[in-house]
Amino acid sequence: CPQVWHGCDCCGLVSMSWRIGDCARTKTTSLRVKCEDLKPGDAISNKKPDVKITDWIGKPAACNPTRCPWGSHIVLFRKWIGPKCKIGSKFEIYQSGGGGAKMNRYVGGHHGTWNPLKIYGMRRVNLADP
C-alpha cells in the first residue's frame, strides 16, 4: 500500500519521482544546483515574478525560501537540446500540466528554455552518483 499520496499536479510528479512527501523546495528534500550540474531526474522550477534570483554558482546548497523560491510550476529535467546553460538554451522536460493534469514530455517553451533570472535547478538530497 502507498505510504504517501501524490497528487496529479506538477509537485506530485516531482515528489513521486523523488519519493518525498512534499513539493521538493525545502531544505530537507532538495539542494539548489548549478545549471552545469543538472542531471536527468533533477527538478527545474520557476519563481514568482516579484522574486529576484540569480544564477547559482556555488556548491549544491540546501533549499530555503531565498535559494529556492516558490513558483507556479516545477518539472523534471531530462536532457539538453544543443548548447547548455546559455540564456535561451532548450532542454527536454517531463511535466504534469497542460490541462487536466496530463503527464507529458516537452522541449523548449516557458519551462524548457534556460533563463537564470526566471528558473533554477534542484536535486534531491542524499543522492549518490552510481
C-alpha positions in Angstrom: 0.0 0.0 0.0 1.3 3.5 -0.8 2.5 5.4 2.3 2.4 8.8 0.7 -0.3 10.1 -1.6 0.9 12.3 -4.5 -1.4 14.5 -6.5 -1.5 14.7 -10.3 -0.1 18.2 -10.4 3.5 19.3 -11.1 4.5 18.9 -7.5 3.0 15.5 -7.3 5.1 14.3 -10.3 8.4 15.5 -8.8 7.6 14.3 -5.3 6.6 10.9 -6.6 9.7 10.6 -8.7 11.9 11.7 -5.8 10.0 9.6 -3.3 9.3 12.5 -1.0 6.2 13.8 0.7 6.3 17.5 -0.3 6.9 19.7 -3.3 10.7 19.5 -3.3 11.6 23.1 -2.5 12.6 22.5 1.2 15.9 22.2 2.9 15.2 18.6 3.9 14.3 17.4 0.4 16.4 19.4 -2.1 19.6 21.2 -3.0 20.0 24.2 -5.3 22.4 23.1 -8.1 24.3 25.0 -10.8 22.9 24.8 -14.4 26.1 23.0 -15.5 25.4 20.3 -12.9 21.9 19.4 -14.0 21.3 15.7 -14.5 18.3 13.6 -15.6 15.8 13.5 -12.8 16.7 16.8 -11.3 13.9 19.4 -11.0 13.6 22.8 -12.6 11.3 25.3 -11.0 10.2 28.8 -12.0 9.8 31.5 -9.4 7.2 34.2 -8.8 7.6 37.3 -10.9 8.2 39.6 -7.9 11.0 37.5 -6.5 14.6 38.1 -7.7 17.0 35.2 -8.1 20.5 34.9 -9.5 22.2 32.1 -11.3 23.6 29.7 -8.8 27.4 29.5 -8.9 28.3 27.8 -5.6 28.3 24.2 -4.5 25.0 22.4 -4.1 23.2 24.0 -1.1 20.1 23.2 0.9 17.0 24.9 -0.4 15.4 27.7 1.5 12.9 30.5 0.6 15.8 32.6 -0.9 17.6 29.9 -2.8 14.5 28.1 -4.0 11.6 30.4 -4.0 8.1 29.0 -4.7 6.8 29.4 -8.3 3.8 28.3 -10.3 5.4 25.2 -11.9 8.1 22.6 -11.3 9.3 20.0 -13.9 11.7 17.1 -14.2 14.8 17.7 -16.3 15.7 15.1 -18.9 18.5 16.5 -21.2 19.8 19.5 -23.0 18.9 20.0 -26.7 22.0 21.7 -28.1 24.3 24.0 -26.0 23.6 24.1 -22.3 23.3 26.9 -19.8 23.1 29.8 -22.2 20.1 32.1 -22.0 17.6 30.7 -24.4 19.1 27.1 -24.4 16.5 24.5 -24.9 16.1 21.3 -22.8 13.7 18.4 -22.6 11.4 18.0 -19.5 8.8 15.8 -18.1 5.9 17.6 -16.5 2.4 17.2 -15.2 0.3 20.0 -16.6 -1.2 21.4 -19.7 -4.8 21.0 -18.6 -6.3 18.0 -16.9 -3.1 17.2 -15.1 -1.7 15.5 -18.2 1.8 13.9 -17.9 3.9 14.9 -20.9 7.4 15.3 -22.4 8.2 18.8 -23.7 11.1 20.6 -25.3 11.5 24.4 -25.1 8.7 26.7 -24.2 8.5 28.7 -21.0 9.6 25.8 -18.7 12.1 24.2 -21.1 14.2 27.2 -22.0 17.0 28.3 -19.8 16.8 31.8 -18.2 18.6 32.0 -14.8 16.5 35.1 -13.9 13.3 33.0 -14.1 14.1 29.4 -13.4 16.5 27.3 -11.3 17.7 23.7 -10.8 17.4 21.4 -7.8 18.5 17.9 -6.9 17.0 15.6 -4.3 19.1 15.4 -1.1 21.1 12.3 -0.2 21.7 11.1 -3.8 25.0 9.5 -4.7 26.2 9.1 -8.3 26.4 5.4 -9.3 
